[in-house]
Amino acid sequence: MVVLRRVKIGIIGGGRNSSGVYKALKAMQQVELVGVSDTDPFSPLMVMAQKDKVFTTEFFEELAQMKGIDLIIDLSGSPEIHQKIQQLKPAETAVMDAKAGRLLISILQEKEQLLETKKLKGELSAILNSVQEAIEVADNNGVIKYVNPAFTRVTGIPEANRIGKNIFEVSPHGALAQCLTTQQKVVGHRTKVGGSGVEVISNAAPIVVDGEIEGAVVVFQPITDILKLMEELQKSNTIIENLYASIGQITGSKYTFDDLIGVSKSFKATLEMAKKAAKSDSTVLIIGESGTGKELYAHAIHHASNRRNKPFIKVNCAAIPESLLESEFFGHEKGAFTGAVRTKLGKFELANGGTLFLDEIGDMNLFLQAKLLRVLQDMEFERVGGTQTIKVDVRVVAATNRDLKALVRKGAFREDLYYRLNVVELYIPPLRERKEDIPPLIEHLIVKFNRKLGKRVRGISPEAIQLLVNYHWPGNVRELENVIERAMVTAEDDILSHKHLSQYIGQFETLGSTQYVEVMPLDKMEQLMLKAALARYGESLEGKKKAAQALNISLATLYNKLKKYKASL
Ligand SMILES: Nc1ncnc2c1ncn2[C@@H]1O[C@H](COP(=O)(O)OP(=O)(O)OP(=O)(O)O)[C@@H](O)[C@H]1O
């Protein structure tokens, strides 16, 4: 490659017009302006040169004598000055008068434009050669001027067989011919490429230069490519639909209002209110002690709502570690944090169109409460580590066994979130306050456990019912369920009686009053406590967590103790 040295030029000024020459030379890459002279130090030429840190002098003689200048352009127009410059200049410096100087500049400018055009052409041709779409260009008369490599790949027609042909002859029904005829854009034209028979979808547009139509360009893709893409899309859609269906199956609501048993006034009032709430889209806050049936109500509300065919997603706010709650709710992008190896959808996204059940909402931290409030208001959020806003349509049902109002007073629960959740408040009274519900519940549970345990228990004795009605059920319906199930596991008779149940009931009853507490070995007492806690909270993971909490031991200790007493429990 030949590297040309930049031409060093000096200008001897001649008033206002000199600044145009200066600007033209300054814009040229091959030129280096080395000096400027004008008798007026404030002429535009001098001011510009000073700004550019180019040498300036009011004495043209000084510039004329300078060494290393290739060319002095004399714009003074004075024959005397011109002659003086000729005399003073070093031998290697050439001098040009204004006329010749301007001619030189215009030649240089043209050359520069040419170089620029060449560069542009190179860039354009790299682009046209690398695109996947076929491109064909014809002039105003329909003569084909250009085809790119993709054209040959798609149609099988070599460049040499196409260029110079007339589009009105080789492809008269194509988008290019149509565009040249109508001088309008053609979009989504489905046709066979003349001379190849390949079916394509094409777009064509006129080429306009200085307001005149010079020709047209067509860009097309074979239909097979588009059909392939559509096929892929169809496959992906089917997978997505199937996944949604499976999510629905896994996460759909399991219970309906028919599964809720009770005859008491308060039960019926709660049930009526829940049924009404199911018809609306309002947020519901279910409040009630542990084991009163809050989750059952949440399922039933979803099932009776318009969202029944969409997912029902449960999040237990107390069971998820704080650090994971945000990602659990809103999902995360791949690489959002160490361990985020793939993009994960959050519960809000999974519940889209359906219901999100937020259990133990009172245990949510304040940071997440703020985020939840925003999502409840706008129904939009970003995944952790993501920037794209995701919009969802989710109905929220929240539940708690804690006194949310007291938490608000303590500053542990946001008041605004409390009111946002509490659009419909569903209070489920404890079982001890609706004892009429106990007999129908017992009946329901006997049927349920006969099926589950393969038993044939036909009923329960009046004394046994009395025993159960008199008990205060701190673990509510869940505890009643556990007592009945345990009794049925051991019962040989077909009627449940006092003797089957009293061993569980008696323990709870006496625990409160020390007067009647039977003195027993401590390990027996421990077993009794373990039994009581499991009966109250259930044997699921959730139940065991609660049992451990109530016994003030860790879950691991609970498991150890259960292992230890396995035979006797
Ligand atoms: N009215 C009812 N009719 C029939 N079964 C009920 C009723 N209420 C509760 N249950 C049963 O009691 C058990 C506990 O109910 P559920 O899990 O819904 O309670 P919860 O209030 O959500 O408890 P927690 O606060 O501990 O999560 C479940 O097995 C449920 O089926």
The ligand as a MOL file (V3000), in Angstrom:
LIG
                    3D

  0  0  0     0  0            999 V3000
M  V30 BEGIN CTAB
M  V30 COUNTS 31 33 0 0 0
M  V30 BEGIN ATOM
M  V30 1 N -65.2630 -26.3890 56.4110 0
M  V30 2 C -64.4600 -27.4230 56.1300 0
M  V30 3 N -64.9730 -28.5340 55.5750 0
M  V30 4 C -64.1920 -29.5910 55.3270 0
M  V30 5 N -62.8950 -29.6430 55.5540 0
M  V30 6 C -62.3310 -28.5580 56.0840 0
M  V30 7 C -63.0720 -27.3960 56.3820 0
M  V30 8 N -62.2490 -26.4830 56.9060 0
M  V30 9 C -61.0170 -27.0430 56.9140 0
M  V30 10 N -61.0560 -28.2850 56.4150 0
M  V30 11 C -59.9140 -29.2110 56.2950 0
M  V30 12 O -59.0010 -28.9020 57.3240 0
M  V30 13 C -57.6630 -29.0000 56.8970 0
M  V30 14 C -56.9690 -27.6840 57.1180 0
M  V30 15 O -57.4850 -26.7230 56.2180 0
M  V30 16 P -56.5850 -25.6530 55.4970 0
M  V30 17 O -55.2560 -26.2250 55.1760 0
M  V30 18 O -57.3620 -25.0470 54.4240 0
M  V30 19 O -56.4120 -24.6470 56.7110 0
M  V30 20 P -55.6070 -23.2930 56.7790 0
M  V30 21 O -56.4850 -22.3420 57.5380 0
M  V30 22 O -55.1480 -22.8940 55.4420 0
M  V30 23 O -54.4120 -23.7100 57.7120 0
M  V30 24 P -52.9540 -23.0170 57.8750 0
M  V30 25 O -53.1860 -21.6080 58.3190 0
M  V30 26 O -52.3220 -23.8530 58.9370 0
M  V30 27 O -52.3060 -23.1380 56.5430 0
M  V30 28 C -57.7030 -29.3820 55.4450 0
M  V30 29 O -57.4570 -30.7530 55.2950 0
M  V30 30 C -59.0960 -29.0370 55.0120 0
M  V30 31 O -59.5430 -29.8860 54.0010 0
M  V30 END ATOM
M  V30 BEGIN BOND
M  V30 1 1 1 2
M  V30 2 1 2 3
M  V30 3 2 2 7
M  V30 4 2 3 4
M  V30 5 1 4 5
M  V30 6 2 5 6
M  V30 7 1 6 7
M  V30 8 1 6 10
M  V30 9 1 7 8
M  V30 10 2 8 9
M  V30 11 1 9 10
M  V30 12 1 10 11
M  V30 13 1 11 12
M  V30 14 1 11 30
M  V30 15 1 12 13
M  V30 16 1 13 14
M  V30 17 1 13 28
M  V30 18 1 14 15
M  V30 19 1 15 16
M  V30 20 2 16 17
M  V30 21 1 16 18
M  V30 22 1 16 19
M  V30 23 1 19 20
M  V30 24 2 20 21
M  V30 25 1 20 22
M  V30 26 1 20 23
M  V30 27 1 23 24
M  V30 28 2 24 25
M  V30 29 1 24 26
M  V30 30 1 24 27
M  V30 31 1 28 29
M  V30 32 1 28 30
M  V30 33 1 30 31
M  V30 END BOND
M  V30 END CTAB
M  END
